[in-house]
Amino acid sequence: MANTKSAEKRNRQSVERNTRNRANRSRLKTAVKKLRTAVASGDAALAKELLPGTLSVIDKIAQKGVIHDNAAARTKSRLASQVAAL
């Protein structure tokens, strides 16, 4: 339990940040899952349509620091190559 005002504030900030990061991570997972589902089903048109939006979401999440820049680059690369292979 926080005993000082500064510790209470840090706790509030931590809770807010945690909530925001969880929402962003969920948004990321949903976008990637939709694209991977389209790739798995072999729907090239849908996959190509979803790819730019998904890459944009990945970039935004990495920019906010929710995931590491290299993790974002790796995910983008793998998704792009999967779509290109269709």
PDB file with one MODEL, atoms N, CA, C and O in Angstrom:
MODEL        1
ATOM      1  N   MET A   1       0.846  -1.184   0.000  1.00  0.00           N
ATOM      2  CA  MET A   1       0.000   0.000   0.000  1.00  0.00           C
ATOM      3  C   MET A   1       0.889   1.244   0.000  1.00  0.00           C
ATOM      4  O   MET A   1       1.890   1.304   0.714  1.00  0.00           O
ATOM      5  N   ALA A   2       0.514   2.227  -0.801  1.00  0.00           N
ATOM      6  CA  ALA A   2       1.291   3.460  -0.909  1.00  0.00           C
ATOM      7  C   ALA A   2       1.124   4.311   0.354  1.00  0.00           C
ATOM      8  O   ALA A   2       0.013   4.525   0.839  1.00  0.00           O
ATOM      9  N   ASN A   3       2.264   4.789   0.872  1.00  0.00           N
ATOM     10  CA  ASN A   3       2.238   5.575   2.110  1.00  0.00           C
ATOM     11  C   ASN A   3       2.428   7.067   1.888  1.00  0.00           C
ATOM     12  O   ASN A   3       2.076   7.869   2.753  1.00  0.00           O
ATOM     13  N   THR A   4       2.977   7.447   0.748  1.00  0.00           N
ATOM     14  CA  THR A   4       3.215   8.869   0.484  1.00  0.00           C
ATOM     15  C   THR A   4       2.390   9.312  -0.718  1.00  0.00           C
ATOM     16  O   THR A   4       1.890   8.499  -1.496  1.00  0.00           O
ATOM     17  N   LYS A   5       2.265  10.642  -0.843  1.00  0.00           N
ATOM     18  CA  LYS A   5       1.493  11.183  -1.967  1.00  0.00           C
ATOM     19  C   LYS A   5       2.134  10.797  -3.300  1.00  0.00           C
ATOM     20  O   LYS A   5       1.440  10.458  -4.258  1.00  0.00           O
ATOM     21  N   SER A   6       3.460  10.853  -3.349  1.00  0.00           N
ATOM     22  CA  SER A   6       4.150  10.531  -4.607  1.00  0.00           C
ATOM     23  C   SER A   6       3.954   9.054  -4.967  1.00  0.00           C
ATOM     24  O   SER A   6       3.809   8.709  -6.140  1.00  0.00           O
ATOM     25  N   ALA A   7       3.951   8.183  -3.943  1.00  0.00           N
ATOM     26  CA  ALA A   7       3.738   6.760  -4.197  1.00  0.00           C
ATOM     27  C   ALA A   7       2.310   6.502  -4.668  1.00  0.00           C
ATOM     28  O   ALA A   7       2.077   5.649  -5.524  1.00  0.00           O
ATOM     29  N   GLU A   8       1.353   7.244  -4.105  1.00  0.00           N
ATOM     30  CA  GLU A   8      -0.048   7.111  -4.536  1.00  0.00           C
ATOM     31  C   GLU A   8      -0.202   7.544  -5.983  1.00  0.00           C
ATOM     32  O   GLU A   8      -0.918   6.914  -6.761  1.00  0.00           O
ATOM     33  N   LYS A   9       0.487   8.637  -6.338  1.00  0.00           N
ATOM     34  CA  LYS A   9       0.418   9.123  -7.714  1.00  0.00           C
ATOM     35  C   LYS A   9       1.050   8.109  -8.674  1.00  0.00           C
ATOM     36  O   LYS A   9       0.505   7.839  -9.744  1.00  0.00           O
ATOM     37  N   ARG A  10       2.198   7.552  -8.284  1.00  0.00           N
ATOM     38  CA  ARG A  10       2.849   6.555  -9.118  1.00  0.00           C
ATOM     39  C   ARG A  10       1.930   5.354  -9.327  1.00  0.00           C
ATOM     40  O   ARG A  10       1.875   4.783 -10.416  1.00  0.00           O
ATOM     41  N   ASN A  11       1.218   4.984  -8.281  1.00  0.00           N
ATOM     42  CA  ASN A  11       0.283   3.868  -8.376  1.00  0.00           C
ATOM     43  C   ASN A  11      -0.844   4.180  -9.362  1.00  0.00           C
ATOM     44  O   ASN A  11      -1.204   3.343 -10.189  1.00  0.00           O
ATOM     45  N   ARG A  12      -1.395   5.391  -9.265  1.00  0.00           N
ATOM     46  CA  ARG A  12      -2.454   5.805 -10.206  1.00  0.00           C
ATOM     47  C   ARG A  12      -1.930   5.781 -11.638  1.00  0.00           C
ATOM     48  O   ARG A  12      -2.593   5.268 -12.540  1.00  0.00           O
ATOM     49  N   GLN A  13      -0.737   6.338 -11.840  1.00  0.00           N
ATOM     50  CA  GLN A  13      -0.159   6.372 -13.182  1.00  0.00           C
ATOM     51  C   GLN A  13       0.067   4.962 -13.720  1.00  0.00           C
ATOM     52  O   GLN A  13      -0.176   4.682 -14.894  1.00  0.00           O
ATOM     53  N   SER A  14       0.532   4.090 -12.844  1.00  0.00           N
ATOM     54  CA  SER A  14       0.792   2.716 -13.240  1.00  0.00           C
ATOM     55  C   SER A  14      -0.488   2.016 -13.680  1.00  0.00           C
ATOM     56  O   SER A  14      -0.492   1.293 -14.675  1.00  0.00           O
ATOM     57  N   VAL A  15      -1.560   2.229 -12.949  1.00  0.00           N
ATOM     58  CA  VAL A  15      -2.842   1.607 -13.290  1.00  0.00           C
ATOM     59  C   VAL A  15      -3.346   2.134 -14.628  1.00  0.00           C
ATOM     60  O   VAL A  15      -3.809   1.359 -15.464  1.00  0.00           O
ATOM     61  N   GLU A  16      -3.258   3.446 -14.836  1.00  0.00           N
ATOM     62  CA  GLU A  16      -3.705   4.048 -16.102  1.00  0.00           C
ATOM     63  C   GLU A  16      -2.884   3.521 -17.274  1.00  0.00           C
ATOM     64  O   GLU A  16      -3.433   3.162 -18.316  1.00  0.00           O
ATOM     65  N   ARG A  17      -1.558   3.478 -17.096  1.00  0.00           N
ATOM     66  CA  ARG A  17      -0.672   3.010 -18.143  1.00  0.00           C
ATOM     67  C   ARG A  17      -0.947   1.545 -18.480  1.00  0.00           C
ATOM     68  O   ARG A  17      -0.969   1.151 -19.646  1.00  0.00           O
ATOM     69  N   ASN A  18      -1.157   0.751 -17.429  1.00  0.00           N
ATOM     70  CA  ASN A  18      -1.432  -0.669 -17.604  1.00  0.00           C
ATOM     71  C   ASN A  18      -2.699  -0.878 -18.412  1.00  0.00           C
ATOM     72  O   ASN A  18      -2.743  -1.728 -19.301  1.00  0.00           O
ATOM     73  N   THR A  19      -3.739  -0.095 -18.099  1.00  0.00           N
ATOM     74  CA  THR A  19      -5.015  -0.197 -18.816  1.00  0.00           C
ATOM     75  C   THR A  19      -4.848   0.181 -20.286  1.00  0.00           C
ATOM     76  O   THR A  19      -5.366  -0.491 -21.178  1.00  0.00           O
ATOM     77  N   ARG A  20      -4.122   1.258 -20.516  1.00  0.00           N
ATOM     78  CA  ARG A  20      -3.897   1.736 -21.882  1.00  0.00           C
ATOM     79  C   ARG A  20      -3.086   0.718 -22.676  1.00  0.00           C
ATOM     80  O   ARG A  20      -3.421   0.409 -23.819  1.00  0.00           O
ATOM     81  N   ASN A  21      -2.020   0.198 -22.071  1.00  0.00           N
ATOM     82  CA  ASN A  21      -1.177  -0.780 -22.759  1.00  0.00           C
ATOM     83  C   ASN A  21      -1.936  -2.065 -23.064  1.00  0.00           C
ATOM     84  O   ASN A  21      -1.753  -2.665 -24.123  1.00  0.00           O
ATOM     85  N   ARG A  22      -2.788  -2.486 -22.134  1.00  0.00           N
ATOM     86  CA  ARG A  22      -3.558  -3.712 -22.348  1.00  0.00           C
ATOM     87  C   ARG A  22      -4.510  -3.528 -23.532  1.00  0.00           C
ATOM     88  O   ARG A  22      -4.663  -4.432 -24.354  1.00  0.00           O
ATOM     89  N   ALA A  23      -5.149  -2.355 -23.618  1.00  0.00           N
ATOM     90  CA  ALA A  23      -6.070  -2.081 -24.727  1.00  0.00           C
ATOM     91  C   ALA A  23      -5.316  -2.073 -26.059  1.00  0.00           C
ATOM     92  O   ALA A  23      -5.786  -2.621 -27.055  1.00  0.00           O
ATOM     93  N   ASN A  24      -4.137  -1.442 -26.057  1.00  0.00           N
ATOM     94  CA  ASN A  24      -3.339  -1.392 -27.282  1.00  0.00           C
ATOM     95  C   ASN A  24      -2.858  -2.775 -27.702  1.00  0.00           C
ATOM     96  O   ASN A  24      -2.882  -3.111 -28.886  1.00  0.00           O
ATOM     97  N   ARG A  25      -2.422  -3.575 -26.735  1.00  0.00           N
ATOM     98  CA  ARG A  25      -1.946  -4.927 -27.054  1.00  0.00           C
ATOM     99  C   ARG A  25      -3.086  -5.770 -27.612  1.00  0.00           C
ATOM    100  O   ARG A  25      -2.885  -6.580 -28.517  1.00  0.00           O
ATOM    101  N   SER A  26      -4.286  -5.573 -27.065  1.00  0.00           N
ATOM    102  CA  SER A  26      -5.455  -6.303 -27.543  1.00  0.00           C
ATOM    103  C   SER A  26      -5.773  -5.910 -28.986  1.00  0.00           C
ATOM    104  O   SER A  26      -6.093  -6.762 -29.815  1.00  0.00           O
ATOM    105  N   ARG A  27      -5.680  -4.607 -29.276  1.00  0.00           N
ATOM    106  CA  ARG A  27      -5.924  -4.105 -30.637  1.00  0.00           C
ATOM    107  C   ARG A  27      -4.924  -4.732 -31.613  1.00  0.00           C
ATOM    108  O   ARG A  27      -5.280  -5.119 -32.726  1.00  0.00           O
ATOM    109  N   LEU A  28      -3.683  -4.820 -31.175  1.00  0.00           N
ATOM    110  CA  LEU A  28      -2.631  -5.413 -31.989  1.00  0.00           C
ATOM    111  C   LEU A  28      -2.917  -6.882 -32.270  1.00  0.00           C
ATOM    112  O   LEU A  28      -2.850  -7.324 -33.417  1.00  0.00           O
ATOM    113  N   LYS A  29      -3.232  -7.630 -31.229  1.00  0.00           N
ATOM    114  CA  LYS A  29      -3.489  -9.064 -31.380  1.00  0.00           C
ATOM    115  C   LYS A  29      -4.671  -9.318 -32.305  1.00  0.00           C
ATOM    116  O   LYS A  29      -4.637 -10.246 -33.112  1.00  0.00           O
ATOM    117  N   THR A  30      -5.720  -8.497 -32.194  1.00  0.00           N
ATOM    118  CA  THR A  30      -6.901  -8.661 -33.036  1.00  0.00           C
ATOM    119  C   THR A  30      -6.555  -8.440 -34.503  1.00  0.00           C
ATOM    120  O   THR A  30      -6.957  -9.222 -35.364  1.00  0.00           O
ATOM    121  N   ALA A  31      -5.807  -7.369 -34.788  1.00  0.00           N
ATOM    122  CA  ALA A  31      -5.444  -7.055 -36.170  1.00  0.00           C
ATOM    123  C   ALA A  31      -4.586  -8.164 -36.775  1.00  0.00           C
ATOM    124  O   ALA A  31      -4.812  -8.583 -37.910  1.00  0.00           O
ATOM    125  N   VAL A  32      -3.604  -8.634 -36.015  1.00  0.00           N
ATOM    126  CA  VAL A  32      -2.710  -9.682 -36.511  1.00  0.00           C
ATOM    127  C   VAL A  32      -3.484 -10.982 -36.718  1.00  0.00           C
ATOM    128  O   VAL A  32      -3.269 -11.695 -37.698  1.00  0.00           O
ATOM    129  N   LYS A  33      -4.380 -11.280 -35.791  1.00  0.00           N
ATOM    130  CA  LYS A  33      -5.168 -12.513 -35.892  1.00  0.00           C
ATOM    131  C   LYS A  33      -6.057 -12.501 -37.140  1.00  0.00           C
ATOM    132  O   LYS A  33      -6.171 -13.514 -37.830  1.00  0.00           O
ATOM    133  N   LYS A  34      -6.688 -11.351 -37.429  1.00  0.00           N
ATOM    134  CA  LYS A  34      -7.532 -11.248 -38.626  1.00  0.00           C
ATOM    135  C   LYS A  34      -6.711 -11.505 -39.886  1.00  0.00           C
ATOM    136  O   LYS A  34      -7.143 -12.233 -40.779  1.00  0.00           O
ATOM    137  N   LEU A  35      -5.519 -10.899 -39.951  1.00  0.00           N
ATOM    138  CA  LEU A  35      -4.668 -11.072 -41.122  1.00  0.00           C
ATOM    139  C   LEU A  35      -4.196 -12.515 -41.245  1.00  0.00           C
ATOM    140  O   LEU A  35      -4.204 -13.078 -42.340  1.00  0.00           O
ATOM    141  N   ARG A  36      -3.786 -13.117 -40.134  1.00  0.00           N
ATOM    142  CA  ARG A  36      -3.316 -14.509 -40.173  1.00  0.00           C
ATOM    143  C   ARG A  36      -4.438 -15.465 -40.566  1.00  0.00           C
ATOM    144  O   ARG A  36      -4.199 -16.467 -41.240  1.00  0.00           O
ATOM    145  N   THR A  37      -5.666 -15.153 -40.141  1.00  0.00           N
ATOM    146  CA  THR A  37      -6.812 -15.977 -40.519  1.00  0.00           C
ATOM    147  C   THR A  37      -7.044 -15.892 -42.025  1.00  0.00           C
ATOM    148  O   THR A  37      -7.312 -16.903 -42.674  1.00  0.00           O
ATOM    149  N   ALA A  38      -6.940 -14.683 -42.579  1.00  0.00           N
ATOM    150  CA  ALA A  38      -7.115 -14.501 -44.024  1.00  0.00           C
ATOM    151  C   ALA A  38      -6.033 -15.261 -44.790  1.00  0.00           C
ATOM    152  O   ALA A  38      -6.314 -15.875 -45.820  1.00  0.00           O
ATOM    153  N   VAL A  39      -4.800 -15.221 -44.290  1.00  0.00           N
ATOM    154  CA  VAL A  39      -3.703 -15.933 -44.945  1.00  0.00           C
ATOM    155  C   VAL A  39      -3.935 -17.441 -44.869  1.00  0.00           C
ATOM    156  O   VAL A  39      -3.730 -18.154 -45.851  1.00  0.00           O
ATOM    157  N   ALA A  40      -4.361 -17.923 -43.704  1.00  0.00           N
ATOM    158  CA  ALA A  40      -4.587 -19.362 -43.516  1.00  0.00           C
ATOM    159  C   ALA A  40      -5.707 -19.881 -44.412  1.00  0.00           C
ATOM    160  O   ALA A  40      -5.666 -21.017 -44.883  1.00  0.00           O
ATOM    161  N   SER A  41      -6.714 -19.025 -44.641  1.00  0.00           N
ATOM    162  CA  SER A  41      -7.827 -19.451 -45.483  1.00  0.00           C
ATOM    163  C   SER A  41      -7.490 -19.334 -46.973  1.00  0.00           C
ATOM    164  O   SER A  41      -8.245 -19.808 -47.821  1.00  0.00           O
ATOM    165  N   GLY A  42      -6.362 -18.707 -47.286  1.00  0.00           N
ATOM    166  CA  GLY A  42      -5.936 -18.580 -48.674  1.00  0.00           C
ATOM    167  C   GLY A  42      -6.597 -17.444 -49.421  1.00  0.00           C
ATOM    168  O   GLY A  42      -6.545 -17.397 -50.650  1.00  0.00           O
ATOM    169  N   ASP A  43      -7.221 -16.522 -48.695  1.00  0.00           N
ATOM    170  CA  ASP A  43      -7.917 -15.388 -49.304  1.00  0.00           C
ATOM    171  C   ASP A  43      -6.927 -14.249 -49.555  1.00  0.00           C
ATOM    172  O   ASP A  43      -6.740 -13.375 -48.709  1.00  0.00           O
ATOM    173  N   ALA A  44      -6.299 -14.275 -50.728  1.00  0.00           N
ATOM    174  CA  ALA A  44      -5.247 -13.303 -51.042  1.00  0.00           C
ATOM    175  C   ALA A  44      -5.782 -11.876 -51.109  1.00  0.00           C
ATOM    176  O   ALA A  44      -5.115 -10.945 -50.659  1.00  0.00           O
ATOM    177  N   ALA A  45      -6.971 -11.697 -51.662  1.00  0.00           N
ATOM    178  CA  ALA A  45      -7.537 -10.353 -51.796  1.00  0.00           C
ATOM    179  C   ALA A  45      -7.778  -9.719 -50.428  1.00  0.00           C
ATOM    180  O   ALA A  45      -7.435  -8.558 -50.205  1.00  0.00           O
ATOM    181  N   LEU A  46      -8.371 -10.487 -49.517  1.00  0.00           N
ATOM    182  CA  LEU A  46      -8.635  -9.977 -48.168  1.00  0.00           C
ATOM    183  C   LEU A  46      -7.335  -9.716 -47.423  1.00  0.00           C
ATOM    184  O   LEU A  46      -7.216  -8.718 -46.712  1.00  0.00           O
ATOM    185  N   ALA A  47      -6.363 -10.602 -47.582  1.00  0.00           N
ATOM    186  CA  ALA A  47      -5.075 -10.443 -46.899  1.00  0.00           C
ATOM    187  C   ALA A  47      -4.370  -9.170 -47.365  1.00  0.00           C
ATOM    188  O   ALA A  47      -3.827  -8.420 -46.555  1.00  0.00           O
ATOM    189  N   LYS A  48      -4.384  -8.935 -48.686  1.00  0.00           N
ATOM    190  CA  LYS A  48      -3.737  -7.732 -49.216  1.00  0.00           C
ATOM    191  C   LYS A  48      -4.465  -6.470 -48.771  1.00  0.00           C
ATOM    192  O   LYS A  48      -3.851  -5.413 -48.619  1.00  0.00           O
ATOM    193  N   GLU A  49      -5.758  -6.580 -48.565  1.00  0.00           N
ATOM    194  CA  GLU A  49      -6.546  -5.439 -48.099  1.00  0.00           C
ATOM    195  C   GLU A  49      -6.259  -5.140 -46.625  1.00  0.00           C
ATOM    196  O   GLU A  49      -6.206  -3.978 -46.224  1.00  0.00           O
ATOM    197  N   LEU A  50      -6.075  -6.190 -45.825  1.00  0.00           N
ATOM    198  CA  LEU A  50      -5.848  -6.026 -44.387  1.00  0.00           C
ATOM    199  C   LEU A  50      -4.406  -5.658 -44.041  1.00  0.00           C
ATOM    200  O   LEU A  50      -4.155  -5.075 -42.986  1.00  0.00           O
ATOM    201  N   LEU A  51      -3.457  -5.993 -44.921  1.00  0.00           N
ATOM    202  CA  LEU A  51      -2.040  -5.810 -44.606  1.00  0.00           C
ATOM    203  C   LEU A  51      -1.647  -4.377 -44.238  1.00  0.00           C
ATOM    204  O   LEU A  51      -1.010  -4.190 -43.202  1.00  0.00           O
ATOM    205  N   PRO A  52      -1.991  -3.358 -45.028  1.00  0.00           N
ATOM    206  CA  PRO A  52      -1.561  -2.004 -44.666  1.00  0.00           C
ATOM    207  C   PRO A  52      -2.086  -1.531 -43.310  1.00  0.00           C
ATOM    208  O   PRO A  52      -1.356  -0.903 -42.543  1.00  0.00           O
ATOM    209  N   GLY A  53      -3.336  -1.831 -43.021  1.00  0.00           N
ATOM    210  CA  GLY A  53      -3.913  -1.437 -41.738  1.00  0.00           C
ATOM    211  C   GLY A  53      -3.230  -2.136 -40.579  1.00  0.00           C
ATOM    212  O   GLY A  53      -2.985  -1.531 -39.535  1.00  0.00           O
ATOM    213  N   THR A  54      -2.923  -3.413 -40.764  1.00  0.00           N
ATOM    214  CA  THR A  54      -2.259  -4.179 -39.714  1.00  0.00           C
ATOM    215  C   THR A  54      -0.847  -3.655 -39.467  1.00  0.00           C
ATOM    216  O   THR A  54      -0.429  -3.506 -38.319  1.00  0.00           O
ATOM    217  N   LEU A  55      -0.117  -3.377 -40.538  1.00  0.00           N
ATOM    218  CA  LEU A  55       1.237  -2.839 -40.386  1.00  0.00           C
ATOM    219  C   LEU A  55       1.208  -1.479 -39.699  1.00  0.00           C
ATOM    220  O   LEU A  55       2.099  -1.154 -38.914  1.00  0.00           O
ATOM    221  N   SER A  56       0.195  -0.698 -39.992  1.00  0.00           N
ATOM    222  CA  SER A  56       0.037   0.606 -39.346  1.00  0.00           C
ATOM    223  C   SER A  56      -0.202   0.451 -37.850  1.00  0.00           C
ATOM    224  O   SER A  56       0.382   1.177 -37.045  1.00  0.00           O
ATOM    225  N   VAL A  57      -1.056  -0.489 -37.480  1.00  0.00           N
ATOM    226  CA  VAL A  57      -1.337  -0.741 -36.061  1.00  0.00           C
ATOM    227  C   VAL A  57      -0.054  -1.185 -35.354  1.00  0.00           C
ATOM    228  O   VAL A  57       0.233  -0.732 -34.246  1.00  0.00           O
ATOM    229  N   ILE A  58       0.716  -2.067 -35.992  1.00  0.00           N
ATOM    230  CA  ILE A  58       1.967  -2.547 -35.395  1.00  0.00           C
ATOM    231  C   ILE A  58       2.923  -1.383 -35.170  1.00  0.00           C
ATOM    232  O   ILE A  58       3.542  -1.283 -34.110  1.00  0.00           O
ATOM    233  N   ASP A  59       3.049  -0.495 -36.166  1.00  0.00           N
ATOM    234  CA  ASP A  59       3.935   0.667 -36.033  1.00  0.00           C
ATOM    235  C   ASP A  59       3.510   1.565 -34.879  1.00  0.00           C
ATOM    236  O   ASP A  59       4.345   2.023 -34.099  1.00  0.00           O
ATOM    237  N   LYS A  60       2.210   1.814 -34.773  1.00  0.00           N
ATOM    238  CA  LYS A  60       1.708   2.695 -33.720  1.00  0.00           C
ATOM    239  C   LYS A  60       1.943   2.102 -32.334  1.00  0.00           C
ATOM    240  O   LYS A  60       2.305   2.817 -31.400  1.00  0.00           O
ATOM    241  N   ILE A  61       1.735   0.799 -32.208  1.00  0.00           N
ATOM    242  CA  ILE A  61       1.926   0.142 -30.924  1.00  0.00           C
ATOM    243  C   ILE A  61       3.406   0.172 -30.533  1.00  0.00           C
ATOM    244  O   ILE A  61       3.734   0.368 -29.363  1.00  0.00           O
ATOM    245  N   ALA A  62       4.290  -0.022 -31.500  1.00  0.00           N
ATOM    246  CA  ALA A  62       5.730   0.015 -31.229  1.00  0.00           C
ATOM    247  C   ALA A  62       6.165   1.430 -30.851  1.00  0.00           C
ATOM    248  O   ALA A  62       7.011   1.619 -29.977  1.00  0.00           O
ATOM    249  N   GLN A  63       5.582   2.410 -31.515  1.00  0.00           N
ATOM    250  CA  GLN A  63       5.916   3.805 -31.237  1.00  0.00           C
ATOM    251  C   GLN A  63       5.528   4.192 -29.811  1.00  0.00           C
ATOM    252  O   GLN A  63       6.201   5.002 -29.174  1.00  0.00           O
ATOM    253  N   LYS A  64       4.447   3.612 -29.320  1.00  0.00           N
ATOM    254  CA  LYS A  64       3.991   3.883 -27.957  1.00  0.00           C
ATOM    255  C   LYS A  64       4.803   3.108 -26.919  1.00  0.00           C
ATOM    256  O   LYS A  64       4.679   3.357 -25.720  1.00  0.00           O
ATOM    257  N   GLY A  65       5.633   2.172 -27.378  1.00  0.00           N
ATOM    258  CA  GLY A  65       6.486   1.426 -26.466  1.00  0.00           C
ATOM    259  C   GLY A  65       5.835   0.198 -25.858  1.00  0.00           C
ATOM    260  O   GLY A  65       6.363  -0.380 -24.908  1.00  0.00           O
ATOM    261  N   VAL A  66       4.685  -0.206 -26.402  1.00  0.00           N
ATOM    262  CA  VAL A  66       3.997  -1.382 -25.874  1.00  0.00           C
ATOM    263  C   VAL A  66       4.759  -2.646 -26.263  1.00  0.00           C
ATOM    264  O   VAL A  66       4.870  -3.581 -25.469  1.00  0.00           O
ATOM    265  N   ILE A  67       5.282  -2.668 -27.490  1.00  0.00           N
ATOM    266  CA  ILE A  67       6.158  -3.768 -27.903  1.00  0.00           C
ATOM    267  C   ILE A  67       7.473  -3.159 -28.384  1.00  0.00           C
ATOM    268  O   ILE A  67       7.524  -1.980 -28.735  1.00  0.00           O
ATOM    269  N   HIS A  68       8.520  -3.954 -28.400  1.00  0.00           N
ATOM    270  CA  HIS A  68       9.839  -3.489 -28.808  1.00  0.00           C
ATOM    271  C   HIS A  68       9.870  -3.249 -30.323  1.00  0.00           C
ATOM    272  O   HIS A  68       9.151  -3.899 -31.081  1.00  0.00           O
ATOM    273  N   ASP A  69      10.707  -2.313 -30.740  1.00  0.00           N
ATOM    274  CA  ASP A  69      10.813  -1.978 -32.162  1.00  0.00           C
ATOM    275  C   ASP A  69      11.207  -3.189 -33.006  1.00  0.00           C
ATOM    276  O   ASP A  69      10.674  -3.392 -34.097  1.00  0.00           O
ATOM    277  N   ASN A  70      12.136  -3.986 -32.500  1.00  0.00           N
ATOM    278  CA  ASN A  70      12.570  -5.162 -33.268  1.00  0.00           C
ATOM    279  C   ASN A  70      11.470  -6.216 -33.348  1.00  0.00           C
ATOM    280  O   ASN A  70      11.338  -6.900 -34.363  1.00  0.00           O
ATOM    281  N   ALA A  71      10.689  -6.346 -32.294  1.00  0.00           N
ATOM    282  CA  ALA A  71       9.565  -7.291 -32.308  1.00  0.00           C
ATOM    283  C   ALA A  71       8.544  -6.849 -33.346  1.00  0.00           C
ATOM    284  O   ALA A  71       7.962  -7.675 -34.049  1.00  0.00           O
ATOM    285  N   ALA A  72       8.331  -5.538 -33.437  1.00  0.00           N
ATOM    286  CA  ALA A  72       7.401  -4.996 -34.428  1.00  0.00           C
ATOM    287  C   ALA A  72       7.921  -5.268 -35.839  1.00  0.00           C
ATOM    288  O   ALA A  72       7.165  -5.698 -36.710  1.00  0.00           O
ATOM    289  N   ALA A  73       9.204  -5.017 -36.061  1.00  0.00           N
ATOM    290  CA  ALA A  73       9.791  -5.227 -37.384  1.00  0.00           C
ATOM    291  C   ALA A  73       9.715  -6.697 -37.775  1.00  0.00           C
ATOM    292  O   ALA A  73       9.406  -7.027 -38.920  1.00  0.00           O
ATOM    293  N   ARG A  74       9.997  -7.574 -36.826  1.00  0.00           N
ATOM    294  CA  ARG A  74       9.959  -9.017 -37.094  1.00  0.00           C
ATOM    295  C   ARG A  74       8.544  -9.464 -37.465  1.00  0.00           C
ATOM    296  O   ARG A  74       8.353 -10.234 -38.407  1.00  0.00           O
ATOM    297  N   THR A  75       7.557  -8.974 -36.715  1.00  0.00           N
ATOM    298  CA  THR A  75       6.162  -9.336 -36.984  1.00  0.00           C
ATOM    299  C   THR A  75       5.732  -8.829 -38.352  1.00  0.00           C
ATOM    300  O   THR A  75       5.103  -9.558 -39.118  1.00  0.00           O
ATOM    301  N   LYS A  76       6.072  -7.574 -38.662  1.00  0.00           N
ATOM    302  CA  LYS A  76       5.710  -6.988 -39.953  1.00  0.00           C
ATOM    303  C   LYS A  76       6.339  -7.775 -41.098  1.00  0.00           C
ATOM    304  O   LYS A  76       5.684  -8.045 -42.105  1.00  0.00           O
ATOM    305  N   SER A  77       7.593  -8.138 -40.945  1.00  0.00           N
ATOM    306  CA  SER A  77       8.303  -8.876 -41.983  1.00  0.00           C
ATOM    307  C   SER A  77       7.658 -10.233 -42.235  1.00  0.00           C
ATOM    308  O   SER A  77       7.454 -10.627 -43.383  1.00  0.00           O
ATOM    309  N   ARG A  78       7.339 -10.939 -41.165  1.00  0.00           N
ATOM    310  CA  ARG A  78       6.731 -12.259 -41.302  1.00  0.00           C
ATOM    311  C   ARG A  78       5.353 -12.183 -41.949  1.00  0.00           C
ATOM    312  O   ARG A  78       5.014 -13.002 -42.804  1.00  0.00           O
ATOM    313  N   LEU A  79       4.564 -11.197 -41.538  1.00  0.00           N
ATOM    314  CA  LEU A  79       3.227 -11.051 -42.108  1.00  0.00           C
ATOM    315  C   LEU A  79       3.314 -10.699 -43.598  1.00  0.00           C
ATOM    316  O   LEU A  79       2.593 -11.263 -44.422  1.00  0.00           O
ATOM    317  N   ALA A  80       4.204  -9.761 -43.930  1.00  0.00           N
ATOM    318  CA  ALA A  80       4.336  -9.339 -45.328  1.00  0.00           C
ATOM    319  C   ALA A  80       4.776 -10.495 -46.203  1.00  0.00           C
ATOM    320  O   ALA A  80       4.278 -10.654 -47.318  1.00  0.00           O
ATOM    321  N   SER A  81       5.710 -11.309 -45.708  1.00  0.00           N
ATOM    322  CA  SER A  81       6.169 -12.432 -46.534  1.00  0.00           C
ATOM    323  C   SER A  81       5.081 -13.497 -46.687  1.00  0.00           C
ATOM    324  O   SER A  81       4.995 -14.143 -47.731  1.00  0.00           O
ATOM    325  N   GLN A  82       4.251 -13.684 -45.658  1.00  0.00           N
ATOM    326  CA  GLN A  82       3.151 -14.636 -45.756  1.00  0.00           C
ATOM    327  C   GLN A  82       2.120 -14.173 -46.794  1.00  0.00           C
ATOM    328  O   GLN A  82       1.603 -14.973 -47.574  1.00  0.00           O
ATOM    329  N   VAL A  83       1.833 -12.871 -46.785  1.00  0.00           N
ATOM    330  CA  VAL A  83       0.865 -12.327 -47.760  1.00  0.00           C
ATOM    331  C   VAL A  83       1.440 -12.418 -49.168  1.00  0.00           C
ATOM    332  O   VAL A  83       0.722 -12.747 -50.112  1.00  0.00           O
ATOM    333  N   ALA A  84       2.728 -12.129 -49.314  1.00  0.00           N
ATOM    334  CA  ALA A  84       3.363 -12.178 -50.634  1.00  0.00           C
ATOM    335  C   ALA A  84       3.377 -13.603 -51.183  1.00  0.00           C
ATOM    336  O   ALA A  84       3.331 -13.803 -52.396  1.00  0.00           O
ATOM    337  N   ALA A  85       3.440 -14.582 -50.300  1.00  0.00           N
ATOM    338  CA  ALA A  85       3.510 -15.982 -50.745  1.00  0.00           C
ATOM    339  C   ALA A  85       2.170 -16.482 -51.278  1.00  0.00           C
ATOM    340  O   ALA A  85       2.114 -17.514 -51.946  1.00  0.00           O
ATOM    341  N   LEU A  86       1.087 -15.754 -50.985  1.00  0.00           N
ATOM    342  CA  LEU A  86      -0.240 -16.204 -51.467  1.00  0.00           C
ATOM    343  C   LEU A  86      -0.375 -16.040 -52.971  1.00  0.00           C
ATOM    344  O   LEU A  86      -1.418 -16.367 -53.537  1.00  0.00           O
TER     345      LEU A  86
ENDMDL
END
